[in-house]
Amino acid sequence: MHKPDSAVFKRKVWAASGSGMRGNMANTILSVREIVKDYPGVRAIDHLSFDVEEGEIHALIGENGAGKSTLIKTLSGAITPTSGTIIVNGREFSKMDPILAKEQGIGVIYQEFTLVPGISAAENVFLGEKTSAGIFVDIKDRERRAKELFDQMHVEIDVSKPVRDLSPACQQIVEIAKAVSKDVKILIMDEPTAPLTVSEVETLFQIVRNLKKRGVTIIYISHRLEELFELADRVTVMRDGAYVGTEKIQDIDRQKLIAMMAGRELKETFPSRNTDLGEEVLRVEHLYGNGDKDISFTLHKGEILGFAGLVGAGRTELMRVIYGADPMESGKIFLHGQEVQIHSCNDAIASGIGYIPEDRKAQGVFLPMSIKWNTIINNLKAFSNGIFVDEKKENETAADYQKKFGIKTPSLDQRVRNLSGGNQQKVVIAKTLAANSEIIIFDEPTRGIDVGAKQEIYKLMNELVEGGKSIIMVSSDMPELMGMSDRIVVIYEGVKTGEVAKEEFNQNYILDLASGGNENGTDEKNMD
């Protein structure tokens, strides 16, 4: 509800301390004051207050579960705060709704795209908008206006093409154009670079900078801290739903940011492990299928075998064949020296192979179901006695994994959709291990999770291989690959271009193999 400006409130703002609450109302386009959001058993936002200045790129960071997503939904009107005030251009609101947020010029680009796959880019940009006087939609006019928007953003996109046929980067740009078309003044971007390649990220950065030049205020959320130092003017840190601090980006370094996020000193290093590689547990010979051609490799007990490659190289496609999610055209798979036939995911699970997919929300967990339900679903036979389910065993198993992995939740009956990304990932791992998996495929294990949660996942992976499990890890994060792997297999356009031992790890050499290079026979392992 709109309320008149309050002299009492102004005095509180001027009296507030901290760089996040400056008291300079003339340049402040958005303020949140004492925002609280309670859910049953948990406080997602705890008396949060900070300011965003007009025309700035304001980074918002925090570990998974810090309350960032809840705040976004509060500002966009998707949820109603329990208490507190939102101030936009000097106007006070006790809550937002989607129409009101749009009227105030607030637009949000969520981590999961909200596009309609089957219709064109132009139609997506103007979806729900009346753009012609008659009763029929003027498609050509929409295409012309969409092209004008993309030209202003200095990008070329076929506006008549269905968005499902566009790359993730182009889909991200369509989302931005959709927001800009609605005369957005405050654009909130949630992990906008998560699905993008290095070159696509630079294109997105340029678009963000151009929007800033046009006077659009950007609230930029990312777990990739290096992006903040390239883009942001200021950064606000949240922890456990509360405000920690706001700093100018030039006044802070990476380690200070990490310490603010975690509430403790936390180094971005990879935990050491003491593991002697054992016997061969998996051998893949001359595998063809799902776009991959003639792939061969081995995996040993206690090993983390990394798979490197550019986006679209065929790494995930290969893992899906091994897991039985997609068919194998030809080739052989051996487990402990014995050839096995894997035609389905059930075959893989029965063979002791578990898969933690790249898209945990769509493929890794059942979001509407509880932590307990998700934990035991892949191994129901172990929790049943005939037609009856052993609820005591279910509860004990779920509780054991919750304690072992440190899954933060008020209850095992909590729906997984209400957990942070890092805790959702832990539930996927628990589900995989509860099915007695000996070989675990981690596909982008730390994508979209914060530094603290990454450290927990790395520690857990080490514990698994030290306990005799074996891991295949697909990752687009080169430091992660080199820091966690014992060997790295490199894939380029569905073909294996190399296999690199740990003592030969070199980022330039691996990237060269991942780009289809090194075909001239030159040795680039020793490049700086």
C-alpha positions in Angstrom: 0.0 0.0 0.0 1.3 3.5 -0.8 2.0 5.7 2.2 2.9 9.4 2.3 6.5 10.3 2.9 7.3 10.4 6.6 9.5 13.0 8.4 10.1 10.4 11.2 11.3 7.9 8.6 13.6 10.5 7.1 15.2 11.2 10.5 15.8 7.5 10.9 17.5 7.3 7.5 19.8 10.3 8.2 20.7 8.8 11.6 21.4 5.4 10.2 25.1 4.3 10.2 27.0 2.2 7.7 27.9 2.7 4.0 24.7 0.8 3.0 22.5 3.5 4.4 24.0 6.8 3.4 21.1 9.2 4.0 21.6 10.8 0.6 18.0 10.6 -0.6 18.6 12.7 -3.7 20.5 9.9 -5.5 18.8 6.9 -4.0 16.4 5.2 -6.3 15.6 2.1 -4.1 15.7 1.5 -0.4 14.6 -1.4 1.7 14.0 -0.7 5.4 13.8 -3.3 8.1 12.4 -6.0 5.7 11.4 -9.2 7.5 10.2 -12.4 5.8 9.2 -15.4 7.9 8.3 -18.9 6.8 7.3 -21.7 9.1 10.3 -22.5 11.2 12.7 -20.2 9.4 13.3 -16.4 9.0 14.5 -15.9 5.4 15.1 -12.1 5.7 16.0 -10.6 9.1 15.4 -6.8 9.4 17.3 -6.0 6.2 18.1 -2.4 5.2 20.2 -0.9 2.4 20.1 1.6 -0.4 20.7 1.4 -4.1 21.8 4.6 -5.9 20.4 5.7 -9.3 22.4 4.6 -12.3 24.8 2.3 -10.5 25.6 -1.3 -10.9 25.0 -2.6 -7.4 26.2 -6.2 -6.7 24.3 -8.2 -4.1 26.1 -11.3 -2.8 25.9 -13.9 -0.1 26.1 -17.6 0.5 23.3 -19.8 -0.6 20.5 -19.4 1.9 21.5 -15.8 2.6 18.1 -14.5 1.5 19.0 -13.0 -1.9 16.3 -14.9 -3.8 13.7 -14.0 -1.2 14.6 -10.3 -1.4 14.3 -10.4 -5.2 10.8 -11.9 -5.0 9.9 -9.3 -2.4 11.0 -6.5 -4.7 9.2 -8.0 -7.7 6.0 -8.6 -5.8 6.1 -12.4 -6.0 6.0 -12.6 -2.2 4.7 -10.3 0.5 7.2 -9.4 3.3 6.1 -10.1 6.9 7.1 -6.5 7.8 9.2 -3.6 6.6 9.2 -0.9 4.0 10.2 -0.7 0.3 10.9 2.8 -1.0 11.1 3.5 -4.8 11.9 7.0 -5.9 10.8 8.4 -2.5 7.5 6.5 -2.5 6.9 4.1 0.4 5.3 0.7 0.1 4.6 -1.9 2.7 4.5 -4.5 -0.1 4.7 -5.0 -3.8 2.7 -6.9 -6.3 3.8 -7.7 -9.9 1.7 -4.9 -11.5 2.9 -2.3 -8.9 6.5 -3.4 -9.3 6.2 -3.0 -13.1 4.6 0.5 -12.6 7.6 1.5 -10.5 10.0 0.4 -13.3 11.3 -2.8 -11.5 12.2 -5.7 -13.8 13.7 -9.0 -12.8 15.7 -11.5 -14.9 15.6 -14.8 -12.9 18.2 -17.5 -13.0 15.7 -19.8 -14.7 14.4 -18.2 -18.0 10.8 -17.3 -18.1 10.5 -17.4 -21.9 8.0 -19.3 -24.0 10.1 -21.7 -26.0 7.8 -22.2 -29.0 7.3 -18.6 -30.0 9.7 -16.1 -31.6 12.1 -13.8 -29.8 10.0 -10.8 -30.9 6.8 -12.3 -29.5 8.6 -13.1 -26.2 9.8 -9.6 -25.9 6.3 -8.2 -26.1 4.4 -11.1 -24.6 1.3 -9.8 -22.8 1.7 -6.3 -24.2 -0.9 -4.6 -26.5 1.2 -3.3 -29.4 -1.4 -2.7 -32.0 -4.8 -0.9 -32.2 -6.8 -3.8 -33.7 -7.8 -7.1 -32.2 -5.0 -8.9 -34.1 -1.3 -8.9 -33.1 0.9 -7.1 -35.6 3.8 -9.6 -35.8 5.8 -7.5 -38.3 5.5 -4.5 -36.0 6.7 -6.5 -33.0 9.6 -7.9 -35.0 10.6 -4.3 -36.1 10.4 -3.0 -32.6 12.3 -6.0 -31.2 15.0 -5.5 -33.8 15.3 -1.8 -32.7 15.8 -2.9 -29.1 18.5 -5.4 -30.1 20.2 -2.8 -32.2 20.3 -0.5 -29.2 22.0 -3.3 -27.3 24.4 -3.8 -30.2 23.6 -7.5 -30.7 22.2 -9.4 -33.7 19.4 -11.9 -33.0 16.9 -13.3 -35.5 13.8 -11.9 -34.0 11.6 -14.3 -35.9 13.3 -17.4 -34.6 11.7 -19.5 -31.8 13.7 -18.9 -28.6 14.1 -22.7 -28.1 16.5 -22.5 -31.2 18.6 -19.7 -29.7 21.7 -20.2 -27.6 21.5 -19.6 -23.8 23.3 -16.3 -24.4 20.7 -15.1 -26.9 17.9 -16.3 -24.6 19.5 -14.2 -21.8 19.5 -11.2 -24.2 15.9 -11.7 -25.1 15.1 -11.7 -21.3 16.9 -8.3 -21.0 15.1 -6.9 -24.1 11.8 -8.0 -22.6 12.6 -6.0 -19.4 13.9 -3.0 -21.3 10.8 -2.9 -23.5 8.7 -2.2 -20.4 10.7 1.0 -19.7 12.5 -0.7 -16.8 14.4 1.7 -14.4 15.7 -0.9 -12.0 16.8 -4.2 -13.5 17.6 -7.1 -11.1 19.8 -9.8 -12.7 20.1 -13.1 -10.9 23.1 -15.2 -11.9 22.9 -13.9 -15.5 26.2 -15.5 -16.6 25.6 -19.0 -15.2 24.8 -20.7 -18.5 27.2 -18.6 -20.7 30.5 -19.3 -22.3 33.5 -16.9 -21.8 32.9 -15.0 -25.0 29.1 -14.8 -24.3 29.9 -13.4 -20.8 31.8 -10.4 -22.3 28.8 -9.7 -24.6 26.5 -9.6 -21.6 28.9 -7.4 -19.7 28.9 -4.9 -22.6 25.0 -4.9 -22.6 25.0 -4.2 -18.9 27.4 -1.3 -19.3 25.3 0.1 -22.1 22.2 -0.1 -19.9 24.0 1.8 -17.2 24.9 4.5 -19.7 21.2 4.8 -20.5 20.5 5.4 -16.9 19.2 2.0 -15.9 20.0 0.9 -12.4 21.3 -2.7 -12.2 21.1 -4.9 -9.1 23.5 -7.7 -10.1 23.6 -11.1 -8.2 26.4 -13.5 -8.9 28.5 -16.2 -7.2 31.4 -15.4 -9.6 33.2 -12.8 -7.6 35.5 -11.9 -10.4 32.5 -10.5 -12.3 31.8 -8.0 -9.5 35.3 -6.4 -9.8 34.8 -6.0 -13.5 31.2 -4.6 -13.4 30.0 -3.3 -10.1 30.2 0.1 -8.5 29.2 -1.1 -5.0 28.5 -4.4 -3.4 26.2 -5.3 -0.6 26.7 -8.5 1.4 24.0 -10.6 3.0 24.4 -13.4 5.5 21.6 -15.5 7.2 19.0 -13.1 5.8 20.6 -10.1 7.4 22.6 -7.1 6.2 26.4 -7.4 6.7 27.7 -4.3 4.9 28.1 -2.3 1.7 31.4 -1.3 0.2 32.6 0.5 -2.9 34.2 -2.1 -5.2 37.5 -0.3 -5.3 37.7 -0.4 -1.5 37.5 -4.1 -1.1 39.3 -7.2 -2.2 38.2 -10.8 -2.9 39.3 -12.3 0.4 37.5 -9.5 2.4 34.3 -10.2 0.4 34.5 -13.9 1.1 35.1 -13.3 4.8 32.0 -11.0 4.9 29.9 -13.6 3.2 31.0 -16.5 5.3 31.4 -14.7 8.7 34.9 -16.2 8.9 38.1 -16.4 7.0 37.6 -18.8 4.1 40.3 -19.4 1.5 39.3 -20.5 -2.0 41.6 -23.5 -2.0 41.0 -27.1 -2.8 41.2 -29.5 0.2 44.0 -32.1 0.0 43.4 -35.8 0.2 45.4 -38.9 0.7 44.1 -41.5 -1.7 46.0 -44.3 -3.4 44.3 -45.2 -6.6 43.0 -48.8 -6.7 41.9 -51.2 -9.3 40.0 -50.3 -12.4 36.3 -50.0 -11.7 35.0 -48.6 -15.0 36.2 -48.9 -18.6 34.5 -47.4 -21.6 35.6 -48.6 -25.0 34.9 -46.9 -28.4 31.5 -45.4 -27.3 29.4 -43.8 -29.9 26.1 -42.1 -29.1 24.3 -38.9 -28.4 26.7 -37.0 -30.6 29.9 -38.5 -29.1 32.2 -40.5 -31.3 34.7 -43.2 -30.4 35.2 -42.3 -26.7 37.4 -44.5 -24.5 38.6 -44.0 -20.9 39.1 -45.8 -17.6 38.2 -44.9 -14.0 39.9 -46.3 -10.9 38.8 -46.9 -7.3 39.4 -43.8 -5.2 39.9 -41.6 -8.3 38.3 -38.2 -9.3 38.5 -38.2 -13.1 37.8 -34.8 -14.6 36.2 -34.1 -17.9 37.1 -30.8 -19.6 35.6 -29.2 -22.7 33.8 -26.1 -23.9 30.0 -25.7 -23.6 28.4 -28.1 -26.1 31.5 -30.3 -26.4 29.6 -33.4 -25.6 30.6 -34.1 -22.0 27.1 -34.1 -20.5 25.9 -36.1 -23.5 28.5 -38.7 -22.8 27.5 -39.0 -19.1 23.9 -39.4 -20.0 24.8 -42.4 -22.3 26.8 -44.0 -19.5 23.9 -43.5 -17.1 21.4 -44.9 -19.5 19.4 -41.7 -19.9 20.3 -41.7 -23.7 21.0 -44.7 -25.9 24.4 -45.9 -26.9 24.8 -46.6 -30.6 27.9 -48.8 -30.3 30.7 -49.5 -27.9 31.2 -51.3 -24.6 31.0 -50.5 -20.9 32.9 -52.7 -18.3 32.4 -52.6 -14.6 35.1 -54.4 -12.6 36.3 -56.1 -15.8 32.8 -57.4 -16.7 30.9 -56.0 -19.6 27.5 -54.6 -18.7 24.4 -53.6 -20.6 23.0 -50.3 -19.5 19.8 -49.4 -21.4 18.1 -47.3 -18.7 18.8 -45.2 -15.6 17.5 -48.1 -13.5 20.2 -50.4 -15.1 22.8 -47.8 -14.1 21.5 -47.5 -10.5 21.4 -51.3 -10.2 25.0 -51.4 -11.4 26.1 -49.0 -8.8 26.4 -45.8 -11.0 24.9 -42.6 -9.7 24.4 -39.3 -11.6 24.3 -35.8 -10.1 23.1 -33.8 -13.1 24.0 -30.3 -14.1 20.5 -29.0 -13.7 19.7 -30.2 -10.2 16.3 -28.5 -10.1 14.9 -30.0 -13.3 16.7 -33.4 -13.2 18.3 -33.9 -9.8 15.5 -33.5 -7.2 11.7 -33.5 -7.0 11.2 -29.9 -5.8 7.7 -30.3 -4.4 8.7 -33.3 -2.3 10.4 -33.5 1.0 14.0 -34.0 1.8 13.2 -37.5 3.2 11.2 -38.5 0.2 14.0 -37.4 -2.2 16.7 -39.1 -0.2 15.2 -42.6 -0.4 13.3 -42.5 -3.8 16.1 -44.2 -5.8 16.3 -47.2 -3.5 12.7 -47.9 -2.4 13.2 -51.6 -2.2 15.7 -51.1 0.6 13.0 -49.3 2.7 10.1 -51.6 2.1 9.0 -55.0 3.4 6.6 -56.4 0.9 3.9 -53.8 0.3 4.7 -51.9 3.5 7.3 -49.1 3.9 9.6 -49.1 6.8 9.1 -45.5 7.9 11.6 -45.8 10.8 14.4 -46.8 8.5 13.4 -44.0 6.1 13.6 -41.5 8.8 16.9 -42.8 10.2 18.6 -42.9 6.7 17.4 -39.4 5.8 18.5 -38.1 9.2 21.9 -39.7 8.9 22.5 -38.0 5.5 21.1 -34.7 6.7 23.6 -34.8 9.7 26.5 -36.1 7.6 26.2 -33.5 4.9 25.0 -30.6 7.1 21.8 -30.0 5.2 20.4 -26.9 6.7 16.7 -27.4 7.3 14.2 -27.1 10.2 12.7 -30.5 9.3 13.3 -33.5 7.0 9.7 -32.9 5.8 10.8 -29.5 4.4 10.1 -29.3 0.6 13.3 -29.3 -1.4 12.2 -26.2 -3.4 12.5 -24.2 -0.1 16.2 -25.1 0.3 19.2 -23.0 -1.0 21.1 -24.2 -4.0 23.9 -25.7 -2.0 21.5 -27.6 0.3 19.6 -28.9 -2.8 22.9 -30.2 -4.2 23.5 -32.0 -0.9 20.1 -33.7 -1.2 20.9 -34.9 -4.7 24.1 -36.4 -3.4 22.3 -38.0 -0.5 19.8 -39.5 -2.9 22.6 -40.9 -5.0 24.5 -42.4 -2.1 21.3 -43.9 -0.5 21.0 -46.0 -3.7 24.4 -47.6 -2.9 26.3 -45.9 -5.8 30.0 -46.8 -6.1 30.6 -44.7 -9.1 29.2 -41.1 -8.9 29.0 -38.8 -11.9 29.1 -35.1 -10.8 28.1 -32.8 -13.7 29.0 -29.2 -12.8 29.0 -30.0 -9.1 29.3 -26.4 -7.8 27.4 -24.4 -10.5 25.3 -21.7 -8.9 26.5 -22.2 -5.3 28.6 -20.0 -3.1 32.2 -20.2 -2.0 31.3 -21.7 1.4 29.0 -24.4 -0.1 31.7 -25.2 -2.7 34.2 -25.9 0.0 31.7 -28.3 1.6 31.0 -30.1 -1.7 34.8 -30.4 -2.3 35.3 -31.8 1.2 32.5 -34.3 0.6 33.9 -35.4 -2.7 37.2 -36.1 -1.1 35.6 -38.1 1.7 33.7 -40.2 -0.8 36.9 -41.2 -2.8 38.8 -41.7 0.5 36.0 -44.1 1.4 36.5 -46.1 -1.7 34.0 -44.5 -4.1 35.0 -43.3 -7.6 34.0 -40.0 -9.1 33.7 -38.7 -12.7 33.5 -34.8 -12.6 32.4 -32.7 -15.5 33.2 -29.0 -14.9 33.6 -25.8 -16.9 35.5 -24.2 -14.0 39.2 -24.8 -14.8 40.6 -24.1 -11.3 38.0 -26.6 -10.0 39.0 -29.2 -12.6 42.7 -28.9 -11.9 42.3 -28.6 -8.2 40.1 -31.6 -7.7 41.0 -34.1 -10.4 43.6 -36.9 -10.5 43.4 -37.0 -14.3 41.6 -34.9 -16.9 40.0 -36.2 -20.1 39.4 -33.5 -22.7 36.4 -33.5 -25.2 36.0 -31.4 -28.3 32.9 -31.6 -30.5 32.1 -35.2 -29.3 35.7 -36.5 -29.7 38.3 -37.2 -27.1 41.3 -34.9 -27.9 43.5 -35.7 -24.9 44.1 -37.2 -21.5 46.2 -35.2 -19.0 47.9 -36.6 -15.9 48.0 -34.5 -12.8 51.7 -33.8 -13.0 51.0 -32.4 -16.5 48.1 -30.1 -15.6 48.4 -26.7 -17.4 45.5 -24.5 -18.1 46.6 -23.3 -21.5 47.4 -26.8 -22.7 44.0 -28.1 -21.5 42.1 -25.2 -23.1 44.0 -25.8 -26.3 42.9 -29.4 -26.3 39.3 -28.3 -25.5 39.4 -25.9 -28.5 40.4 -28.7 -30.9 44.0 -27.4 -31.0 47.4 -29.1 -30.7 46.7 -30.8 -34.0 50.0 -29.6 -35.4 51.9 -31.8 -33.0 53.5 -29.0 -31.0 54.0 -29.5 -27.3 52.1 -26.8 -25.4 52.1 -28.4 -22.0 54.9 -26.0 -20.8 53.2 -22.8 -21.8 52.9 -20.1 -19.1 
